[in-house]
């Protein structure tokens, strides 16, 4: 059985129904808006739903429970994480207006509580809406050295960064350590043998 199909079977009936609504909306809107790679659409449940859901056990477990997803695109991983845990506060940051409209439609049709923030993380007004954040997620957003610079203004002492990465994760870690000091836990991915999930904390600019 494919990992995505196993995931579909294992989630609760309510969660499965909401993800199936999400799937239908995505397949429909993909025809006129480029939301995800067309090549990944046939394997949607593994490449996008399970790939996002596997981050859930790594989220910071704190009373605030606020997850900020940067560059959400079509909602991966942030929307999936919000569907899996309705009690968690999730903010989706996305600069593209059409993708924001899609995210709001998914939230409405699935009954998922999320805040869709249209804008870029570099903007002070966007940053002001995000604190405090227990976890920051970003998927296929930027190489790790640049990604840490992007999220650094909203990091706090308790914040974890959860970044899925492909087979070049080691070289990204090495490049990032030239500019940043941080702790990194490396977790195997359930959806790709060579991929890893980086759980990063205690980020500081590296002193010259």
C-alpha positions as YAML, in Angstrom:
chain: A
units: angstrom
residues:
- id: 1
  name: UNK
  ca: [0.00, 0.00, 0.00]
- id: 2
  name: UNK
  ca: [1.27, 3.45, -0.91]
- id: 3
  name: UNK
  ca: [2.17, 5.66, 2.11]
- id: 4
  name: UNK
  ca: [-0.47, 8.21, 1.17]
- id: 5
  name: UNK
  ca: [-3.20, 5.58, 1.01]
- id: 6
  name: UNK
  ca: [-2.11, 4.19, 4.37]
- id: 7
  name: UNK
  ca: [-2.31, 7.71, 5.79]
- id: 8
  name: UNK
  ca: [-5.81, 8.18, 4.31]
- id: 9
  name: UNK
  ca: [-6.92, 4.97, 5.99]
- id: 10
  name: UNK
  ca: [-5.35, 5.76, 9.35]
- id: 11
  name: UNK
  ca: [-6.77, 9.23, 10.00]
- id: 12
  name: UNK
  ca: [-10.17, 9.68, 11.60]
- id: 13
  name: UNK
  ca: [-13.27, 9.67, 9.40]
- id: 14
  name: UNK
  ca: [-13.85, 13.38, 10.09]
- id: 15
  name: UNK
  ca: [-10.26, 14.31, 9.20]
- id: 16
  name: UNK
  ca: [-10.39, 12.17, 6.06]
- id: 17
  name: UNK
  ca: [-13.58, 13.90, 4.95]
- id: 18
  name: UNK
  ca: [-12.02, 17.35, 5.39]
- id: 19
  name: UNK
  ca: [-8.88, 16.33, 3.51]
- id: 20
  name: UNK
  ca: [-11.02, 14.94, 0.69]
- id: 21
  name: UNK
  ca: [-12.81, 18.30, 0.42]
- id: 22
  name: UNK
  ca: [-9.37, 19.93, 0.31]
- id: 23
  name: UNK
  ca: [-8.30, 17.49, -2.41]
- id: 24
  name: UNK
  ca: [-11.38, 18.20, -4.54]
- id: 25
  name: UNK
  ca: [-10.90, 21.96, -4.27]
- id: 26
  name: UNK
  ca: [-7.22, 21.66, -5.15]
- id: 27
  name: UNK
  ca: [-7.86, 19.50, -8.20]
- id: 28
  name: UNK
  ca: [-10.55, 21.90, -9.38]
- id: 29
  name: UNK
  ca: [-8.62, 25.14, -8.83]
- id: 30
  name: UNK
  ca: [-5.37, 23.69, -10.22]
- id: 31
  name: UNK
  ca: [-6.95, 23.83, -13.68]
- id: 32
  name: UNK
  ca: [-6.76, 27.62, -13.74]
- id: 33
  name: UNK
  ca: [-4.29, 28.53, -10.98]
- id: 34
  name: UNK
  ca: [-0.82, 27.01, -10.59]
- id: 35
  name: UNK
  ca: [-1.04, 25.85, -6.98]
- id: 36
  name: UNK
  ca: [1.28, 22.81, -7.00]
- id: 37
  name: UNK
  ca: [3.43, 20.98, -9.51]
- id: 38
  name: UNK
  ca: [1.14, 19.19, -11.97]
- id: 39
  name: UNK
  ca: [3.46, 16.16, -11.82]
- id: 40
  name: UNK
  ca: [2.75, 15.75, -8.09]
- id: 41
  name: UNK
  ca: [-1.05, 15.82, -8.43]
- id: 42
  name: UNK
  ca: [-1.53, 12.06, -9.01]
- id: 43
  name: UNK
  ca: [0.37, 11.34, -5.79]
- id: 44
  name: UNK
  ca: [-1.27, 14.12, -3.79]
- id: 45
  name: UNK
  ca: [-1.87, 12.15, -0.59]
- id: 46
  name: UNK
  ca: [1.78, 11.13, -0.26]
- id: 47
  name: UNK
  ca: [3.60, 14.11, -1.79]
- id: 48
  name: UNK
  ca: [1.55, 16.80, -0.06]
- id: 49
  name: UNK
  ca: [-0.89, 15.53, 2.60]
- id: 50
  name: UNK
  ca: [1.34, 12.95, 4.31]
- id: 51
  name: UNK
  ca: [4.46, 15.02, 3.68]
- id: 52
  name: UNK
  ca: [2.79, 17.83, 5.66]
- id: 53
  name: UNK
  ca: [1.15, 15.66, 8.32]
- id: 54
  name: UNK
  ca: [4.43, 14.01, 9.32]
- id: 55
  name: UNK
  ca: [5.53, 17.33, 10.83]
- id: 56
  name: UNK
  ca: [2.76, 17.26, 13.46]
- id: 57
  name: UNK
  ca: [4.70, 15.27, 16.11]
- id: 58
  name: UNK
  ca: [7.59, 17.76, 15.82]
- id: 59
  name: UNK
  ca: [5.61, 20.91, 16.59]
- id: 60
  name: UNK
  ca: [6.38, 22.77, 19.78]
- id: 61
  name: UNK
  ca: [4.13, 21.61, 22.59]
- id: 62
  name: UNK
  ca: [3.38, 24.82, 24.45]
- id: 63
  name: UNK
  ca: [0.31, 26.52, 25.84]
- id: 64
  name: UNK
  ca: [0.20, 29.05, 23.03]
- id: 65
  name: UNK
  ca: [0.26, 26.35, 20.35]
- id: 66
  name: UNK
  ca: [0.84, 28.88, 17.57]
- id: 67
  name: UNK
  ca: [2.26, 27.57, 14.30]
- id: 68
  name: UNK
  ca: [3.33, 30.03, 11.60]
- id: 69
  name: UNK
  ca: [3.65, 28.60, 8.08]
- id: 70
  name: UNK
  ca: [5.82, 30.79, 5.85]
- id: 71
  name: UNK
  ca: [5.23, 30.80, 2.09]
- id: 72
  name: UNK
  ca: [2.18, 28.57, 2.44]
- id: 73
  name: UNK
  ca: [1.36, 28.37, -1.26]
- id: 74
  name: UNK
  ca: [-1.46, 25.85, -1.58]
- id: 75
  name: UNK
  ca: [-1.40, 25.25, 2.18]
- id: 76
  name: UNK
  ca: [1.39, 22.75, 2.70]
- id: 77
  name: UNK
  ca: [2.18, 22.07, 5.44]
- id: 78
  name: UNK
  ca: [0.17, 24.67, 7.40]
- id: 79
  name: UNK
  ca: [-3.38, 23.91, 6.27]
- id: 80
  name: UNK
  ca: [-2.92, 20.18, 6.73]
- id: 81
  name: UNK
  ca: [-1.55, 20.72, 10.25]
- id: 82
  name: UNK
  ca: [-4.54, 22.91, 11.08]
- id: 83
  name: UNK
  ca: [-6.95, 20.25, 9.82]
- id: 84
  name: UNK
  ca: [-5.22, 17.60, 11.93]
- id: 85
  name: UNK
  ca: [-5.30, 19.70, 15.11]
- id: 86
  name: UNK
  ca: [-8.23, 22.11, 15.29]
- id: 87
  name: UNK
  ca: [-7.13, 23.36, 18.72]
- id: 88
  name: UNK
  ca: [-3.82, 24.71, 17.46]
- id: 89
  name: UNK
  ca: [-3.58, 28.32, 16.31]
- id: 90
  name: UNK
  ca: [-2.19, 28.34, 12.76]
- id: 91
  name: UNK
  ca: [-1.22, 31.37, 10.67]
- id: 92
  name: UNK
  ca: [-0.54, 30.96, 6.94]
- id: 93
  name: UNK
  ca: [1.71, 33.65, 5.44]
- id: 94
  name: UNK
  ca: [1.45, 33.92, 1.64]
- id: 95
  name: UNK
  ca: [2.23, 36.81, -0.69]
- id: 96
  name: UNK
  ca: [0.21, 35.65, -3.71]
- id: 97
  name: UNK
  ca: [-3.37, 36.97, -3.67]
- id: 98
  name: UNK
  ca: [-4.84, 34.09, -5.70]
- id: 99
  name: UNK
  ca: [-3.27, 31.52, -3.42]
- id: 100
  name: UNK
  ca: [-4.57, 33.41, -0.37]
- id: 101
  name: UNK
  ca: [-8.07, 33.29, -1.88]
- id: 102
  name: UNK
  ca: [-7.69, 29.54, -2.33]
- id: 103
  name: UNK
  ca: [-6.53, 29.08, 1.26]
- id: 104
  name: UNK
  ca: [-9.52, 31.01, 2.56]
- id: 105
  name: UNK
  ca: [-11.84, 28.87, 0.43]
- id: 106
  name: UNK
  ca: [-10.32, 25.68, 1.80]
- id: 107
  name: UNK
  ca: [-10.62, 26.97, 5.36]
- id: 108
  name: UNK
  ca: [-14.28, 27.89, 4.82]
- id: 109
  name: UNK
  ca: [-15.29, 24.67, 3.07]
- id: 110
  name: UNK
  ca: [-13.51, 22.39, 5.55]
- id: 111
  name: UNK
  ca: [-14.43, 24.38, 8.65]
- id: 112
  name: UNK
  ca: [-10.77, 24.87, 9.55]
- id: 113
  name: UNK
  ca: [-9.72, 27.73, 11.80]
- id: 114
  name: UNK
  ca: [-6.66, 29.43, 10.32]
- id: 115
  name: UNK
  ca: [-5.48, 33.00, 9.84]
- id: 116
  name: UNK
  ca: [-4.52, 33.66, 6.22]
- id: 117
  name: UNK
  ca: [-2.08, 36.58, 6.16]
- id: 118
  name: UNK
  ca: [-1.49, 38.08, 2.74]
- id: 119
  name: UNK
  ca: [1.99, 39.57, 2.64]
- id: 120
  name: UNK
  ca: [5.68, 38.85, 3.08]
- id: 121
  name: UNK
  ca: [7.43, 37.97, 6.31]
- id: 122
  name: UNK
  ca: [9.89, 40.80, 5.67]
- id: 123
  name: UNK
  ca: [7.09, 43.33, 6.31]
- id: 124
  name: UNK
  ca: [6.90, 44.69, 9.85]
- id: 125
  name: UNK
  ca: [3.10, 44.69, 9.73]
- id: 126
  name: UNK
  ca: [3.10, 40.95, 8.98]
- id: 127
  name: UNK
  ca: [5.64, 40.25, 11.70]
- id: 128
  name: UNK
  ca: [3.50, 42.08, 14.25]
- id: 129
  name: UNK
  ca: [0.60, 39.66, 13.63]
- id: 130
  name: UNK
  ca: [2.64, 36.54, 14.27]
- id: 131
  name: UNK
  ca: [3.99, 36.78, 17.81]
- id: 132
  name: UNK
  ca: [4.24, 34.67, 19.81]
- id: 133
  name: UNK
  ca: [5.06, 31.68, 17.61]
- id: 134
  name: UNK
  ca: [5.83, 28.26, 19.07]
- id: 135
  name: UNK
  ca: [6.73, 26.77, 15.70]
- id: 136
  name: UNK
  ca: [7.63, 28.13, 12.28]
- id: 137
  name: UNK
  ca: [7.26, 25.84, 9.28]
- id: 138
  name: UNK
  ca: [8.35, 26.37, 5.69]
- id: 139
  name: UNK
  ca: [8.35, 23.90, 2.82]
- id: 140
  name: UNK
  ca: [10.26, 24.46, -0.44]
- id: 141
  name: UNK
  ca: [10.55, 28.14, 0.46]
- id: 142
  name: UNK
  ca: [14.29, 28.94, 0.30]
- id: 143
  name: UNK
  ca: [17.73, 27.42, 1.00]
- id: 144
  name: UNK
  ca: [18.41, 27.13, 4.72]
- id: 145
  name: UNK
  ca: [20.87, 30.07, 5.10]
- id: 146
  name: UNK
  ca: [18.38, 32.49, 3.50]
- id: 147
  name: UNK
  ca: [15.41, 30.86, 5.23]
- id: 148
  name: UNK
  ca: [16.91, 31.43, 8.68]
- id: 149
  name: UNK
  ca: [17.49, 35.08, 7.78]
- id: 150
  name: UNK
  ca: [13.88, 35.38, 6.67]
- id: 151
  name: UNK
  ca: [12.37, 33.98, 9.87]
- id: 152
  name: UNK
  ca: [14.94, 35.39, 12.32]
- id: 153
  name: UNK
  ca: [12.99, 38.63, 13.06]
- id: 154
  name: UNK
  ca: [10.05, 36.62, 14.48]
- id: 155
  name: UNK
  ca: [12.02, 33.99, 16.40]
- id: 156
  name: UNK
  ca: [11.77, 33.90, 20.18]
- id: 157
  name: UNK
  ca: [13.66, 31.86, 22.75]
- id: 158
  name: UNK
  ca: [11.03, 29.11, 22.69]
- id: 159
  name: UNK
  ca: [10.50, 28.95, 18.91]
- id: 160
  name: UNK
  ca: [11.24, 25.84, 16.86]
- id: 161
  name: UNK
  ca: [11.72, 25.87, 13.10]
- id: 162
  name: UNK
  ca: [10.51, 22.78, 11.23]
- id: 163
  name: UNK
  ca: [11.90, 22.68, 7.68]
- id: 164
  name: UNK
  ca: [11.51, 19.66, 5.35]
- id: 165
  name: UNK
  ca: [14.53, 19.37, 3.07]
- id: 166
  name: UNK
  ca: [15.62, 17.15, 0.18]
- id: 167
  name: UNK
  ca: [18.74, 15.07, -0.36]
- id: 168
  name: UNK
  ca: [21.04, 18.14, -0.20]
- id: 169
  name: UNK
  ca: [20.09, 18.88, 3.40]
- id: 170
  name: UNK
  ca: [23.68, 18.32, 4.61]
- id: 171
  name: UNK
  ca: [25.13, 20.95, 2.30]
- id: 172
  name: UNK
  ca: [22.38, 23.37, 3.34]
- id: 173
  name: UNK
  ca: [23.22, 22.79, 7.00]
- id: 174
  name: UNK
  ca: [26.92, 23.37, 6.34]
- id: 175
  name: UNK
  ca: [26.23, 26.58, 4.43]
- id: 176
  name: UNK
  ca: [23.87, 27.83, 7.15]
- id: 177
  name: UNK
  ca: [26.45, 27.24, 9.90]
- id: 178
  name: UNK
  ca: [28.79, 29.68, 8.17]
- id: 179
  name: UNK
  ca: [26.32, 32.47, 9.01]
- id: 180
  name: UNK
  ca: [24.25, 31.13, 11.92]
- id: 181
  name: UNK
  ca: [24.63, 29.29, 15.21]
- id: 182
  name: UNK
  ca: [21.79, 26.88, 15.97]
- id: 183
  name: UNK
  ca: [20.83, 23.46, 17.23]
- id: 184
  name: UNK
  ca: [19.48, 21.01, 14.65]
- id: 185
  name: UNK
  ca: [17.70, 17.69, 15.05]
- id: 186
  name: UNK
  ca: [17.60, 15.66, 11.83]
- id: 187
  name: UNK
  ca: [14.53, 13.48, 11.39]
- id: 188
  name: UNK
  ca: [14.00, 10.96, 8.55]
- id: 189
  name: UNK
  ca: [11.15, 11.68, 6.16]
- id: 190
  name: UNK
  ca: [8.29, 9.22, 5.72]
- id: 191
  name: UNK
  ca: [7.73, 10.22, 2.10]
- id: 192
  name: UNK
  ca: [11.20, 10.21, 0.49]
- id: 193
  name: UNK
  ca: [14.19, 8.05, 1.46]
- id: 194
  name: UNK
  ca: [16.79, 10.77, 0.88]
- id: 195
  name: UNK
  ca: [14.78, 13.60, 2.43]
- id: 196
  name: UNK
  ca: [15.03, 14.82, 6.02]
- id: 197
  name: UNK
  ca: [13.12, 17.13, 8.34]
- id: 198
  name: UNK
  ca: [15.22, 19.71, 10.18]
- id: 199
  name: UNK
  ca: [14.01, 20.73, 13.64]
- id: 200
  name: UNK
  ca: [16.01, 23.85, 14.45]
- id: 201
  name: UNK
  ca: [16.17, 25.91, 17.64]
- id: 202
  name: UNK
  ca: [18.37, 28.44, 19.46]
- id: 203
  name: UNK
  ca: [19.16, 30.42, 16.30]
- id: 204
  name: UNK
  ca: [21.65, 33.26, 16.62]
- id: 205
  name: UNK
  ca: [23.66, 35.23, 14.10]
- id: 206
  name: UNK
  ca: [27.20, 33.95, 13.91]
- id: 207
  name: UNK
  ca: [29.73, 36.43, 15.24]
- id: 208
  name: UNK
  ca: [32.58, 37.40, 12.87]
...
